Amino acid sequence: KDIEEQVAHIKEPVEKFLAAVLKYEPSLGASDKEGNHRHILRKLQWYIFMSKKVLGLRKKIESHMRIIDTLMQRLTV
């Protein structure tokens, strides 16, 4: 039950972040063609605009992830 509560806290920020990331997936994901010069504009946009969102997401979910980790460790012991 405690883990479910923590997951509920992180679910919305993660979903919002994933929605913002989807437009970059074709340029950065597994379907990206090889070569450093391909999709360079999209990769630069990712670096410039999304790096702040990554840090914001980390800040929002970090404490909840630590609690989940602690709870999981208790369950395994």
MOPAC internal coordinates of N, CA, C and O (Angstrom, degrees):
PM7 1SCF
backbone

  N    0.0000 0     0.00 0     0.00 0    0    0    0
  C    1.4572 1     0.00 0     0.00 0    1    0    0
  C    1.5380 1   110.58 1     0.00 0    2    1    0
  O    1.2310 1   120.66 1   138.68 1    3    2    1
  N    1.3153 1   116.34 1   -41.32 1    3    2    1
  C    1.4631 1   120.25 1   179.76 1    5    3    2
  C    1.5260 1   111.38 1   -63.40 1    6    5    3
  O    1.2310 1   120.81 1   140.85 1    7    6    5
  N    1.3265 1   116.06 1   -39.15 1    7    6    5
  C    1.4662 1   120.23 1   179.09 1    9    7    6
  C    1.5203 1   109.77 1   -65.65 1   10    9    7
  O    1.2310 1   120.08 1   139.15 1   11   10    9
  N    1.3216 1   117.46 1   -40.85 1   11   10    9
  C    1.4641 1   120.85 1   178.33 1   13   11   10
  C    1.5192 1   111.45 1   -59.52 1   14   13   11
  O    1.2310 1   120.25 1   140.28 1   15   14   13
  N    1.3191 1   117.12 1   -39.72 1   15   14   13
  C    1.4679 1   121.29 1   178.37 1   17   15   14
  C    1.5287 1   110.85 1   -62.01 1   18   17   15
  O    1.2310 1   120.74 1   135.89 1   19   18   17
  N    1.3186 1   116.18 1   -44.11 1   19   18   17
  C    1.4587 1   120.05 1  -178.94 1   21   19   18
  C    1.5295 1   111.50 1   -67.72 1   22   21   19
  O    1.2310 1   120.74 1   141.08 1   23   22   21
  N    1.3179 1   116.20 1   -38.92 1   23   22   21
  C    1.4675 1   120.56 1   177.71 1   25   23   22
  C    1.5260 1   109.87 1   -63.45 1   26   25   23
  O    1.2310 1   120.38 1   141.56 1   27   26   25
  N    1.3247 1   116.87 1   -38.44 1   27   26   25
  C    1.4670 1   120.43 1   178.09 1   29   27   26
  C    1.5291 1   110.83 1   -61.18 1   30   29   27
  O    1.2310 1   120.07 1   146.10 1   31   30   29
  N    1.3271 1   117.47 1   -33.90 1   31   30   29
  C    1.4681 1   121.27 1   179.45 1   33   31   30
  C    1.5265 1   112.05 1   -69.70 1   34   33   31
  O    1.2310 1   120.15 1   145.85 1   35   34   33
  N    1.3178 1   117.32 1   -34.15 1   35   34   33
  C    1.4692 1   119.26 1  -176.06 1   37   35   34
  C    1.5220 1   113.50 1   -94.33 1   38   37   35
  O    1.2310 1   119.92 1   166.87 1   39   38   37
  N    1.3207 1   117.76 1   -13.13 1   39   38   37
  C    1.4599 1   121.03 1  -173.80 1   41   39   38
  C    1.5325 1   112.59 1   -60.84 1   42   41   39
  O    1.2310 1   119.62 1   129.93 1   43   42   41
  N    1.3154 1   118.34 1   -50.07 1   43   42   41
  C    1.4662 1   120.91 1  -176.91 1   45   43   42
  C    1.5305 1   112.87 1   -63.67 1   46   45   43
  O    1.2310 1   118.79 1   131.75 1   47   46   45
  N    1.3446 1   119.91 1   -48.25 1   47   46   45
  C    1.4690 1   118.79 1   178.14 1   49   47   46
  C    1.5285 1   113.04 1   -60.24 1   50   49   47
  O    1.2310 1   120.26 1   142.17 1   51   50   49
  N    1.3280 1   117.12 1   -37.83 1   51   50   49
  C    1.4614 1   120.34 1   179.76 1   53   51   50
  C    1.5332 1   110.31 1   -67.52 1   54   53   51
  O    1.2310 1   120.23 1   137.39 1   55   54   53
  N    1.3163 1   117.17 1   -42.61 1   55   54   53
  C    1.4633 1   120.22 1   179.15 1   57   55   54
  C    1.5224 1   111.73 1   -63.25 1   58   57   55
  O    1.2310 1   120.00 1   139.40 1   59   58   57
  N    1.3303 1   117.61 1   -40.60 1   59   58   57
  C    1.4638 1   120.91 1   177.39 1   61   59   58
  C    1.5262 1   110.93 1   -63.72 1   62   61   59
  O    1.2310 1   120.82 1   138.50 1   63   62   61
  N    1.3117 1   116.03 1   -41.50 1   63   62   61
  C    1.4588 1   120.19 1   179.42 1   65   63   62
  C    1.5263 1   110.65 1   -64.85 1   66   65   63
  O    1.2310 1   120.32 1   135.89 1   67   66   65
  N    1.3167 1   117.00 1   -44.11 1   67   66   65
  C    1.4626 1   120.55 1   179.68 1   69   67   66
  C    1.5252 1   111.66 1   -62.68 1   70   69   67
  O    1.2310 1   120.32 1   143.20 1   71   70   69
  N    1.3148 1   116.99 1   -36.80 1   71   70   69
  C    1.4633 1   120.23 1   177.55 1   73   71   70
  C    1.5285 1   110.63 1   -63.54 1   74   73   71
  O    1.2310 1   120.20 1   141.67 1   75   74   73
  N    1.3250 1   117.22 1   -38.33 1   75   74   73
  C    1.4624 1   121.22 1   178.78 1   77   75   74
  C    1.5247 1   111.81 1   -71.77 1   78   77   75
  O    1.2310 1   120.00 1   151.04 1   79   78   77
  N    1.3193 1   117.60 1   -28.96 1   79   78   77
  C    1.4595 1   122.59 1  -176.09 1   81   79   78
  C    1.5312 1   112.62 1   -80.63 1   82   81   79
  O    1.2310 1   119.79 1   154.49 1   83   82   81
  N    1.2961 1   118.01 1   -25.51 1   83   82   81
  C    1.4650 1   121.41 1  -173.13 1   85   83   82
  C    1.5233 1   113.85 1   -54.56 1   86   85   83
  O    1.2310 1   119.48 1   146.06 1   87   86   85
  N    1.3247 1   118.60 1   -33.94 1   87   86   85
  C    1.4593 1   119.55 1  -179.01 1   89   87   86
  C    1.5285 1   112.52 1   -70.16 1   90   89   87
  O    1.2310 1   120.24 1   161.42 1   91   90   89
  N    1.3333 1   117.14 1   -18.58 1   91   90   89
  C    1.4582 1   120.89 1   179.36 1   93   91   90
  C    1.5246 1   112.61 1   -92.50 1   94   93   91
  O    1.2310 1   120.06 1   165.01 1   95   94   93
  N    1.3130 1   117.48 1   -14.99 1   95   94   93
  C    1.4660 1   121.53 1  -173.84 1   97   95   94
  C    1.5213 1   114.17 1   -55.26 1   98   97   95
  O    1.2310 1   118.44 1   135.73 1   99   98   97
  N    1.3381 1   120.59 1   -44.27 1   99   98   97
  C    1.4692 1   118.39 1  -179.32 1  101   99   98
  C    1.5295 1   113.36 1   -61.06 1  102  101   99
  O    1.2310 1   120.06 1   152.99 1  103  102  101
  N    1.3239 1   117.49 1   -27.01 1  103  102  101
  C    1.4615 1   121.04 1  -179.08 1  105  103  102
  C    1.5221 1   113.11 1   -89.88 1  106  105  103
  O    1.2310 1   120.27 1   156.94 1  107  106  105
  N    1.3277 1   117.09 1   -23.06 1  107  106  105
  C    1.4582 1   120.21 1  -174.01 1  109  107  106
  C    1.5217 1   113.79 1  -117.03 1  110  109  107
  O    1.2310 1   120.11 1   161.15 1  111  110  109
  N    1.3120 1   117.39 1   -18.85 1  111  110  109
  C    1.4647 1   121.60 1  -172.86 1  113  111  110
  C    1.5098 1   113.81 1   -81.46 1  114  113  111
  O    1.2310 1   121.44 1    12.03 1  115  114  113
  N    1.3020 1   114.86 1  -167.97 1  115  114  113
  C    1.4621 1   122.48 1  -177.37 1  117  115  114
  C    1.5177 1   112.29 1   -64.14 1  118  117  115
  O    1.2310 1   120.04 1   154.94 1  119  118  117
  N    1.3272 1   117.52 1   -25.06 1  119  118  117
  C    1.4663 1   120.23 1  -178.84 1  121  119  118
  C    1.5253 1   113.05 1   -82.94 1  122  121  119
  O    1.2310 1   119.89 1   177.37 1  123  122  121
  N    1.3323 1   117.81 1    -2.63 1  123  122  121
  C    1.4616 1   121.53 1   179.35 1  125  123  122
  C    1.5229 1   109.81 1   -65.68 1  126  125  123
  O    1.2310 1   121.11 1   -46.19 1  127  126  125
  N    1.3223 1   115.49 1   133.81 1  127  126  125
  C    1.4640 1   119.84 1   177.67 1  129  127  126
  C    1.5284 1   108.97 1   -74.22 1  130  129  127
  O    1.2310 1   121.17 1   -27.10 1  131  130  129
  N    1.3093 1   115.38 1   152.90 1  131  130  129
  C    1.4612 1   120.07 1  -177.14 1  133  131  130
  C    1.5241 1   110.73 1   -68.74 1  134  133  131
  O    1.2310 1   121.30 1   -24.52 1  135  134  133
  N    1.3056 1   115.12 1   155.48 1  135  134  133
  C    1.4546 1   121.61 1   178.58 1  137  135  134
  C    1.5175 1   110.82 1   117.80 1  138  137  135
  O    1.2310 1   120.88 1   -51.11 1  139  138  137
  N    1.3190 1   115.91 1   128.89 1  139  138  137
  C    1.4576 1   120.62 1  -176.83 1  141  139  138
  C    1.5218 1   112.91 1   -69.49 1  142  141  139
  O    1.2310 1   119.90 1   152.80 1  143  142  141
  N    1.3246 1   117.80 1   -27.20 1  143  142  141
  C    1.4560 1   120.78 1  -175.62 1  145  143  142
  C    1.5206 1   113.53 1   -81.33 1  146  145  143
  O    1.2310 1   119.92 1   164.33 1  147  146  145
  N    1.3213 1   117.75 1   -15.67 1  147  146  145
  C    1.4622 1   120.89 1  -179.31 1  149  147  146
  C    1.5216 1   110.51 1   -73.24 1  150  149  147
  O    1.2310 1   120.62 1   -41.84 1  151  150  149
  N    1.3009 1   116.43 1   138.16 1  151  150  149
  C    1.4648 1   123.19 1   176.22 1  153  151  150
  C    1.5284 1   112.71 1    58.73 1  154  153  151
  O    1.2310 1   119.99 1  -149.47 1  155  154  153
  N    1.2970 1   117.63 1    30.53 1  155  154  153
  C    1.4621 1   120.78 1  -175.77 1  157  155  154
  C    1.5270 1   111.87 1   -61.76 1  158  157  155
  O    1.2310 1   120.01 1   142.35 1  159  158  157
  N    1.3297 1   117.59 1   -37.65 1  159  158  157
  C    1.4571 1   120.12 1   179.61 1  161  159  158
  C    1.5299 1   110.93 1   -62.28 1  162  161  159
  O    1.2310 1   120.32 1   134.31 1  163  162  161
  N    1.3058 1   116.98 1   -45.69 1  163  162  161
  C    1.4634 1   121.38 1  -179.68 1  165  163  162
  C    1.5281 1   110.69 1   -65.15 1  166  165  163
  O    1.2310 1   120.38 1   142.81 1  167  166  165
  N    1.3253 1   116.88 1   -37.19 1  167  166  165
  C    1.4595 1   120.76 1   178.99 1  169  167  166
  C    1.5280 1   110.80 1   -67.26 1  170  169  167
  O    1.2310 1   120.41 1   141.39 1  171  170  169
  N    1.3218 1   116.82 1   -38.61 1  171  170  169
  C    1.4647 1   120.10 1   176.17 1  173  171  170
  C    1.5182 1   110.97 1   -66.06 1  174  173  171
  O    1.2310 1   120.37 1   138.98 1  175  174  173
  N    1.3241 1   116.89 1   -41.02 1  175  174  173
  C    1.4581 1   120.20 1   176.95 1  177  175  174
  C    1.5240 1   110.55 1   -60.41 1  178  177  175
  O    1.2310 1   120.71 1   138.16 1  179  178  177
  N    1.3168 1   116.24 1   -41.84 1  179  178  177
  C    1.4650 1   120.19 1   177.30 1  181  179  178
  C    1.5208 1   110.27 1   -57.82 1  182  181  179
  O    1.2310 1   120.97 1   131.30 1  183  182  181
  N    1.3173 1   115.75 1   -48.70 1  183  182  181
  C    1.4564 1   119.94 1  -176.64 1  185  183  182
  C    1.5247 1   111.42 1   -63.98 1  186  185  183
  O    1.2310 1   120.46 1   136.85 1  187  186  185
  N    1.3131 1   116.72 1   -43.15 1  187  186  185
  C    1.4682 1   120.76 1  -175.26 1  189  187  186
  C    1.5280 1   111.99 1   -74.14 1  190  189  187
  O    1.2310 1   120.27 1   131.54 1  191  190  189
  N    1.3145 1   117.09 1   -48.46 1  191  190  189
  C    1.4558 1   120.55 1  -171.02 1  193  191  190
  C    1.5230 1   114.25 1   -92.40 1  194  193  191
  O    1.2310 1   120.32 1   145.22 1  195  194  193
  N    1.2907 1   117.00 1   -34.78 1  195  194  193
  C    1.4589 1   119.02 1  -173.67 1  197  195  194
  C    1.5251 1   113.88 1   -88.65 1  198  197  195
  O    1.2310 1   119.46 1   161.93 1  199  198  197
  N    1.3023 1   118.64 1   -18.07 1  199  198  197
  C    1.4613 1   119.15 1  -178.52 1  201  199  198
  C    1.5289 1   110.89 1   -61.15 1  202  201  199
  O    1.2310 1   119.81 1   143.01 1  203  202  201
  N    1.3317 1   117.96 1   -36.99 1  203  202  201
  C    1.4601 1   120.73 1   177.15 1  205  203  202
  C    1.5187 1   111.18 1   -68.36 1  206  205  203
  O    1.2310 1   120.87 1   143.31 1  207  206  205
  N    1.3320 1   115.95 1   -36.69 1  207  206  205
  C    1.4661 1   119.07 1   179.01 1  209  207  206
  C    1.5283 1   111.00 1   -69.23 1  210  209  207
  O    1.2310 1   120.47 1   146.04 1  211  210  209
  N    1.3150 1   116.71 1   -33.96 1  211  210  209
  C    1.4661 1   120.30 1   176.63 1  213  211  210
  C    1.5265 1   109.72 1   -63.30 1  214  213  211
  O    1.2310 1   120.73 1   134.22 1  215  214  213
  N    1.3175 1   116.22 1   -45.78 1  215  214  213
  C    1.4696 1   119.84 1   179.21 1  217  215  214
  C    1.5255 1   111.05 1   -64.61 1  218  217  215
  O    1.2310 1   120.38 1   141.86 1  219  218  217
  N    1.3329 1   116.88 1   -38.14 1  219  218  217
  C    1.4599 1   120.41 1   177.77 1  221  219  218
  C    1.5164 1   112.03 1   -64.57 1  222  221  219
  O    1.2310 1   120.86 1   137.67 1  223  222  221
  N    1.3216 1   115.97 1   -42.33 1  223  222  221
  C    1.4626 1   119.94 1   177.57 1  225  223  222
  C    1.5213 1   110.16 1   -62.60 1  226  225  223
  O    1.2310 1   120.65 1   134.37 1  227  226  225
  N    1.3017 1   116.36 1   -45.63 1  227  226  225
  C    1.4677 1   120.27 1   179.61 1  229  227  226
  C    1.5257 1   110.61 1   -57.62 1  230  229  227
  O    1.2310 1   120.65 1   137.15 1  231  230  229
  N    1.3285 1   116.36 1   -42.85 1  231  230  229
  C    1.4631 1   121.01 1  -179.24 1  233  231  230
  C    1.5286 1   111.10 1   -63.77 1  234  233  231
  O    1.2310 1   120.47 1   140.58 1  235  234  233
  N    1.3371 1   116.71 1   -39.42 1  235  234  233
  C    1.4633 1   120.95 1  -177.31 1  237  235  234
  C    1.5299 1   112.68 1   -70.99 1  238  237  235
  O    1.2310 1   119.96 1   145.24 1  239  238  237
  N    1.3183 1   117.68 1   -34.76 1  239  238  237
  C    1.4672 1   119.23 1  -172.33 1  241  239  238
  C    1.5253 1   114.37 1  -107.50 1  242  241  239
  O    1.2310 1   119.95 1   172.15 1  243  242  241
  N    1.3062 1   117.69 1    -7.85 1  243  242  241
  C    1.4651 1   120.66 1  -173.62 1  245  243  242
  C    1.5296 1   113.16 1   -57.35 1  246  245  243
  O    1.2310 1   120.04 1   131.03 1  247  246  245
  N    1.3122 1   117.52 1   -48.97 1  247  246  245
  C    1.4704 1   119.43 1  -177.53 1  249  247  246
  C    1.5244 1   111.16 1   -66.00 1  250  249  247
  O    1.2310 1   120.50 1   142.46 1  251  250  249
  N    1.3250 1   116.65 1   -37.54 1  251  250  249
  C    1.4589 1   119.91 1   178.95 1  253  251  250
  C    1.5322 1   111.00 1   -67.43 1  254  253  251
  O    1.2310 1   120.44 1   142.74 1  255  254  253
  N    1.3157 1   116.76 1   -37.26 1  255  254  253
  C    1.4618 1   120.28 1   177.75 1  257  255  254
  C    1.5303 1   111.03 1   -65.85 1  258  257  255
  O    1.2310 1   120.29 1   143.06 1  259  258  257
  N    1.3140 1   117.05 1   -36.94 1  259  258  257
  C    1.4703 1   119.85 1   176.91 1  261  259  258
  C    1.5218 1   111.30 1   -64.26 1  262  261  259
  O    1.2310 1   120.93 1   139.13 1  263  262  261
  N    1.3261 1   115.82 1   -40.87 1  263  262  261
  C    1.4609 1   119.93 1   178.59 1  265  263  262
  C    1.5330 1   109.93 1   -64.13 1  266  265  263
  O    1.2310 1   120.48 1   135.63 1  267  266  265
  N    1.3332 1   116.69 1   -44.37 1  267  266  265
  C    1.4650 1   120.54 1   177.88 1  269  267  266
  C    1.5190 1   110.34 1   -59.56 1  270  269  267
  O    1.2310 1   120.36 1   136.77 1  271  270  269
  N    1.3267 1   116.92 1   -43.23 1  271  270  269
  C    1.4595 1   121.10 1   178.89 1  273  271  270
  C    1.5258 1   111.00 1   -60.07 1  274  273  271
  O    1.2310 1   120.50 1   134.91 1  275  274  273
  N    1.3256 1   116.64 1   -45.09 1  275  274  273
  C    1.4603 1   121.00 1   178.97 1  277  275  274
  C    1.5239 1   111.40 1   -62.68 1  278  277  275
  O    1.2310 1   120.65 1   136.62 1  279  278  277
  N    1.3215 1   116.37 1   -43.38 1  279  278  277
  C    1.4581 1   120.09 1   178.60 1  281  279  278
  C    1.5269 1   112.00 1   -64.40 1  282  281  279
  O    1.2310 1   120.44 1   140.97 1  283  282  281
  N    1.3054 1   116.76 1   -39.03 1  283  282  281
  C    1.4725 1   120.56 1   177.93 1  285  283  282
  C    1.5351 1   110.51 1   -65.99 1  286  285  283
  O    1.2310 1   120.36 1   141.03 1  287  286  285
  N    1.3193 1   116.92 1   -38.97 1  287  286  285
  C    1.4632 1   119.79 1   177.79 1  289  287  286
  C    1.5130 1   111.30 1   -63.29 1  290  289  287
  O    1.2310 1   120.56 1   140.17 1  291  290  289
  N    1.3250 1   116.53 1   -39.83 1  291  290  289
  C    1.4702 1   120.25 1   177.66 1  293  291  290
  C    1.5207 1   110.96 1   -62.93 1  294  293  291
  O    1.2310 1   120.62 1   140.61 1  295  294  293
  N    1.3216 1   116.41 1   -39.39 1  295  294  293
  C    1.4619 1   119.86 1  -179.28 1  297  295  294
  C    1.5217 1   112.04 1   -66.85 1  298  297  295
  O    1.2310 1   120.28 1   146.27 1  299  298  297
  N    1.3149 1   117.07 1   -33.73 1  299  298  297
  C    1.4567 1   119.96 1  -178.01 1  301  299  298
  C    1.5223 1   112.83 1   -80.09 1  302  301  299
  O    1.2310 1   120.61 1   161.29 1  303  302  301
  N    1.3103 1   116.43 1   -18.71 1  303  302  301
  C    1.4803 1   120.16 1   178.81 1  305  303  302
  C    1.4729 1   107.74 1   -87.36 1  306  305  303
  O    1.2310 1   120.10 1   180.00 1  307  306  305

